Amino acid sequence: MAKQSSNFKPAGHNKKTAGYYVGKVLINLVLWIFSLSCIFPLFWMGYSSLKLKRQFNADVISIPFKTATLQNYRDILNNADYHLGESMFNSFRTTAISIVLIVLFSFVIGYILSRIRFKLNRPLYIMFLMGMLVPIHSLLVPIYVLFRNLGISNQWYTLLFPYISFGLPMGIFLVEGYVKGIPISLEEAAAIDGSSFSRTLWQIIMPLCRPIMVTVAIIQIFSCWNEFSFALVLIQNTHLQTVPLALTQFKGQFGSDYPLQMTAMLITMSPIVVLYFAFSNQIIKGMVAGAVKG
C-alpha cells in the first residue's frame, strides 16, 4: 500500500483555519471597540478642559486645535475658594491610612482563617463574607446616628472607620484564598528549624503574599479615593472634605461650567489613572490567584 504523503491535509482544513482567523479578527475588533468606548471619555475630557465655557457650549465635540487654553487650570490652581488642593490632601491622608490598616488586618485575619482551625473559624469567615453582601447605602443613617452620638463625626479620622470596615471583607477573602495555595510544608520546615510563629508569619509567609496584598491595596485605593456617600453624610466641614465632595462645588444651581468641572476631574483623577495603568497587570494576576488557589 502506498504511503500517504506527509503533506496530506483533511478536506476541511483550510476552510476551518480561515474561519478561525476570521473569528479571531472579529473578536479583537469587538474588544477594540469596547476599549475605545472606555478611552474616549478620558480623551474628550482632556481636550474639553482646554476650552472656555462659551467654546464648549458652541461645539461640544470639536477639538480646539487653534483655540486651546490653560485658563481653566489657572483658575482652579489660583482660586483658593475651590479648596481642591486641601481636598486632595484629605483624600490622600484618609486613603493612605485606610489602605495600610486594611492590608495589615486582611493579611493577619486571612492567614489565621486559612491555617488555624478552631470552632469559630467558619462562622467568622462567613461573617466577613457577608460584609460584601450588605448594601453600604442601607447603613448610612445608622452609622450617621451612631457617629453623632459618639461625637466622632465631622473629624479628620471619621471616614477611616467605614472605609476600613467595608474594605476588610474582600481583602480577607482574597488573602485567605491565596494563603491556601501556599504549601504548609514551608511553615513546617521553618518550625523544625526553630522559627517562631511571628517570624514565620512576617518573614516567610508575608513576602509570599505580596502579590495579593498589592492587589488588595490597589482595589481599595480606588474605592477609598472615589467614595462619596459616607463623605457627604459624615463630613460637613469644608476644610475636611474629600475630592468627590470638592467636585460638587463646580456645579451651579442654574448651570454648570463643564470645562472647568472636567479640568477639576482630570486633576483629581490623574494619580488614580496613573496608578491603575502602572499596576493593571498586578490587579488581574492577584484577582485570579486569589480566586483559583485553594
C-alpha positions as CSV (number, residue, x, y, z in Angstrom):
1,M,0.0,0.0,0.0
2,A,1.4,3.4,-1.0
3,K,2.4,5.5,2.0
4,Q,0.3,8.7,2.3
5,S,2.1,11.9,1.8
6,S,3.2,13.8,4.9
7,N,1.6,16.9,3.4
8,F,-1.8,15.4,3.2
9,K,-4.4,17.6,5.0
10,P,-8.1,16.9,5.8
11,A,-10.7,18.2,3.3
12,G,-12.0,21.0,5.6
13,H,-8.6,22.0,7.0
14,N,-8.1,25.3,5.0
15,K,-11.7,26.3,5.5
16,K,-11.5,25.7,9.2
17,T,-8.3,27.7,9.5
18,A,-9.8,30.6,7.6
19,G,-12.9,30.6,9.8
20,Y,-10.7,30.5,12.9
21,Y,-8.8,33.6,11.8
22,V,-11.9,35.5,10.8
23,G,-13.5,34.8,14.2
24,K,-10.3,35.9,15.9
25,V,-10.3,39.2,13.9
26,L,-13.9,39.8,14.8
27,I,-13.4,39.2,18.5
28,N,-10.4,41.5,18.5
29,L,-12.4,44.1,16.6
30,V,-15.2,44.0,19.2
31,L,-12.7,44.3,22.1
32,W,-11.0,47.3,20.4
33,I,-14.4,49.0,20.1
34,F,-15.1,48.4,23.8
35,S,-11.7,49.7,24.7
36,L,-12.1,52.8,22.6
37,S,-15.5,53.4,24.2
38,C,-13.8,53.4,27.6
39,I,-10.8,55.6,26.5
40,F,-12.7,58.2,24.5
41,P,-14.4,59.8,27.6
42,L,-11.0,60.5,29.1
43,F,-9.7,61.9,25.8
44,W,-12.9,64.0,25.5
45,M,-12.4,65.4,29.0
46,G,-8.8,66.1,28.2
47,Y,-9.3,68.3,25.2
48,S,-12.6,69.8,26.6
49,S,-10.6,71.1,29.6
50,L,-8.7,73.2,27.1
51,K,-11.9,75.1,26.1
52,L,-13.6,78.0,27.6
53,K,-17.3,77.7,28.6
54,R,-18.6,79.6,25.6
55,Q,-16.5,77.4,23.2
56,F,-17.7,74.2,24.8
57,N,-21.4,75.3,24.6
58,A,-20.9,76.2,21.0
59,D,-19.5,72.8,20.0
60,V,-19.2,70.0,22.5
61,I,-17.3,67.5,20.3
62,S,-14.8,69.6,18.3
63,I,-11.1,69.5,19.2
64,P,-9.7,73.0,20.0
65,F,-6.6,72.9,17.8
66,K,-6.1,76.6,17.5
67,T,-8.1,78.0,20.5
68,A,-6.8,75.7,23.2
69,T,-6.1,77.5,26.5
70,L,-5.0,76.6,30.0
71,Q,-7.2,79.2,31.6
72,N,-9.3,76.6,33.4
73,Y,-6.2,75.1,35.1
74,R,-5.0,78.6,36.1
75,D,-8.5,79.4,37.6
76,I,-8.6,76.2,39.7
77,L,-5.0,76.4,40.9
78,N,-5.1,80.1,41.7
79,N,-8.6,80.2,43.3
80,A,-8.4,79.3,47.0
81,D,-12.2,79.1,47.3
82,Y,-12.2,75.8,45.5
83,H,-10.1,74.1,48.2
84,L,-9.1,71.5,45.7
85,G,-5.5,71.0,47.0
86,E,-6.8,70.7,50.5
87,S,-9.3,68.2,49.5
88,M,-6.7,66.1,47.7
89,F,-4.6,66.1,50.8
90,N,-7.6,65.0,52.9
91,S,-8.3,62.2,50.4
92,F,-4.7,61.1,50.3
93,R,-4.4,61.0,54.1
94,T,-7.6,59.1,54.6
95,T,-6.8,56.7,51.8
96,A,-3.2,56.0,52.8
97,I,-4.1,55.2,56.5
98,S,-7.1,53.1,55.4
99,I,-5.0,51.1,52.9
100,V,-2.3,50.3,55.4
101,L,-4.7,49.1,58.0
102,I,-6.9,47.2,55.5
103,V,-3.9,45.3,54.1
104,L,-2.4,44.6,57.5
105,F,-5.6,43.3,59.1
106,S,-6.6,41.4,55.9
107,F,-3.3,39.6,55.9
108,V,-3.3,38.6,59.6
109,I,-7.0,37.6,59.7
110,G,-6.9,35.8,56.3
111,Y,-3.8,33.8,57.4
112,I,-5.5,32.8,60.7
113,L,-8.7,31.7,59.0
114,S,-6.8,29.8,56.4
115,R,-4.3,28.0,58.6
116,I,-5.6,27.8,62.2
117,R,-8.6,25.5,62.9
118,F,-10.9,26.4,65.8
119,K,-14.6,26.3,66.5
120,L,-15.4,29.7,65.2
121,N,-13.3,29.5,62.1
122,R,-16.0,29.0,59.5
123,P,-18.6,31.2,61.3
124,L,-16.1,34.1,61.4
125,Y,-15.2,33.5,57.7
126,I,-18.9,33.5,56.7
127,M,-19.5,36.7,58.8
128,F,-16.7,38.5,56.9
129,L,-18.0,37.3,53.6
130,M,-21.5,38.6,54.5
131,G,-19.9,42.0,54.7
132,M,-19.6,42.0,50.9
133,L,-23.3,41.3,50.5
134,V,-24.6,44.1,52.8
135,P,-25.6,47.2,50.8
136,I,-23.4,50.0,52.0
137,H,-26.0,52.7,51.5
138,S,-28.5,50.9,53.8
139,L,-26.1,51.7,56.7
140,L,-25.7,55.4,56.1
141,V,-28.4,56.5,58.5
142,P,-27.5,54.1,61.4
143,I,-23.8,55.0,61.0
144,Y,-24.5,58.7,61.0
145,V,-26.6,58.5,64.1
146,L,-24.0,56.3,65.9
147,F,-21.1,58.6,65.0
148,R,-23.1,61.7,66.0
149,N,-23.9,60.2,69.4
150,L,-20.3,59.1,69.9
151,G,-19.0,62.6,68.9
152,I,-16.7,61.2,66.2
153,S,-18.5,62.7,63.1
154,N,-17.0,65.6,61.2
155,Q,-13.4,64.8,62.2
156,W,-10.4,64.1,60.0
157,Y,-10.4,60.5,61.1
158,T,-14.2,60.0,60.8
159,L,-14.0,58.2,57.4
160,L,-11.4,55.8,58.5
161,F,-13.9,53.6,60.3
162,P,-16.4,52.9,57.5
163,Y,-13.6,52.6,54.9
164,I,-11.7,50.0,56.8
165,S,-14.8,48.1,57.9
166,F,-16.1,47.8,54.4
167,G,-12.7,47.1,52.8
168,L,-11.8,44.2,55.1
169,P,-14.3,41.6,53.7
170,M,-12.9,41.5,50.2
171,G,-9.3,41.7,51.5
172,I,-9.8,38.8,53.8
173,F,-11.5,36.8,51.1
174,L,-8.6,37.3,48.7
175,V,-5.8,36.7,51.2
176,E,-7.5,33.6,52.7
177,G,-7.8,32.0,49.2
178,Y,-4.2,32.9,48.3
179,V,-2.7,31.5,51.6
180,K,-4.4,28.2,50.9
181,G,-2.3,27.8,47.8
182,I,1.0,28.2,49.8
183,P,2.4,24.8,50.8
184,I,2.1,24.3,54.5
185,S,5.4,22.4,54.3
186,L,7.2,25.7,54.3
187,E,5.9,26.6,57.7
188,E,6.6,23.1,59.0
189,A,10.2,23.3,57.8
190,A,10.5,26.7,59.4
191,A,9.2,25.3,62.7
192,I,11.7,22.4,62.6
193,D,14.5,25.0,62.1
194,G,13.3,26.8,65.3
195,S,11.4,29.7,63.7
196,S,8.8,31.3,65.9
197,F,5.2,31.8,64.8
198,S,5.6,35.6,64.4
199,R,8.9,35.2,62.4
200,T,7.3,32.6,60.1
201,L,4.3,34.9,59.6
202,W,6.2,38.1,58.8
203,Q,9.4,36.9,57.2
204,I,8.2,33.8,55.3
205,I,4.5,34.0,54.6
206,M,4.2,37.7,54.2
207,P,6.7,38.1,51.3
208,L,5.0,35.2,49.5
209,C,1.6,37.0,49.9
210,R,3.0,40.3,48.5
211,P,1.2,39.9,45.1
212,I,-2.3,39.5,46.6
213,M,-1.6,42.2,49.2
214,V,-0.7,44.7,46.4
215,T,-3.9,43.7,44.6
216,V,-6.0,44.4,47.7
217,A,-4.2,47.7,48.2
218,I,-4.9,48.9,44.7
219,I,-8.5,47.9,44.7
220,Q,-9.1,49.6,48.0
221,I,-7.3,52.7,46.8
222,F,-9.8,53.2,44.0
223,S,-12.7,52.6,46.5
224,C,-11.5,55.0,49.2
225,W,-10.4,57.7,46.8
226,N,-13.7,57.8,44.9
227,E,-16.1,57.2,47.9
228,F,-18.8,59.8,48.0
229,S,-21.8,58.7,50.2
230,F,-20.1,58.4,53.6
231,A,-18.1,61.6,53.0
232,L,-21.2,63.5,52.1
233,V,-23.1,62.3,55.2
234,L,-20.4,62.3,57.8
235,I,-18.3,65.4,56.8
236,Q,-19.8,68.9,56.9
237,N,-16.6,70.9,57.4
238,T,-15.4,72.4,54.1
239,H,-11.8,72.1,55.2
240,L,-12.2,68.3,55.8
241,Q,-14.0,67.4,52.6
242,T,-12.5,64.8,50.2
243,V,-12.1,65.0,46.4
244,P,-15.6,63.8,45.5
245,L,-17.2,66.5,47.7
246,A,-14.9,69.1,46.3
247,L,-16.0,68.3,42.7
248,T,-19.6,69.1,43.6
249,Q,-18.9,72.8,44.1
250,F,-18.2,73.2,40.3
251,K,-21.9,72.6,39.6
252,G,-24.1,75.7,39.9
253,Q,-27.7,75.9,40.7
254,F,-28.9,77.0,37.3
255,G,-25.9,76.0,35.1
256,S,-22.5,74.4,35.1
257,D,-19.1,75.3,33.8
258,Y,-18.4,71.9,32.2
259,P,-14.9,72.7,31.0
260,L,-13.9,73.9,34.5
261,Q,-15.6,70.8,36.0
262,M,-13.7,68.5,33.6
263,T,-10.5,70.2,34.5
264,A,-11.0,69.6,38.2
265,M,-11.9,66.0,37.5
266,L,-8.7,65.4,35.4
267,I,-6.6,66.9,38.2
268,T,-8.1,64.8,40.9
269,M,-8.3,61.5,39.0
270,S,-4.8,61.7,37.4
271,P,-3.0,60.0,40.3
272,I,-5.5,57.1,40.3
273,V,-5.4,56.7,36.5
274,V,-1.6,56.6,36.5
275,L,-1.7,54.1,39.4
276,Y,-4.2,51.9,37.5
277,F,-2.2,51.7,34.3
278,A,1.0,51.1,36.2
279,F,-0.4,48.1,38.2
280,S,-3.2,46.8,35.9
281,N,-1.4,43.5,35.3
282,Q,-0.8,43.1,39.0
283,I,-4.5,43.6,39.7
284,I,-5.6,40.9,37.2
285,K,-2.9,38.4,38.4
286,G,-3.8,38.9,42.1
287,M,-7.5,38.5,41.5
288,V,-7.0,35.3,39.5
289,A,-4.6,33.9,42.1
290,G,-6.9,34.7,45.0
291,A,-9.8,33.1,43.2
292,V,-8.1,29.9,42.0
293,K,-5.7,28.9,44.7
294,G,-7.0,26.7,47.4
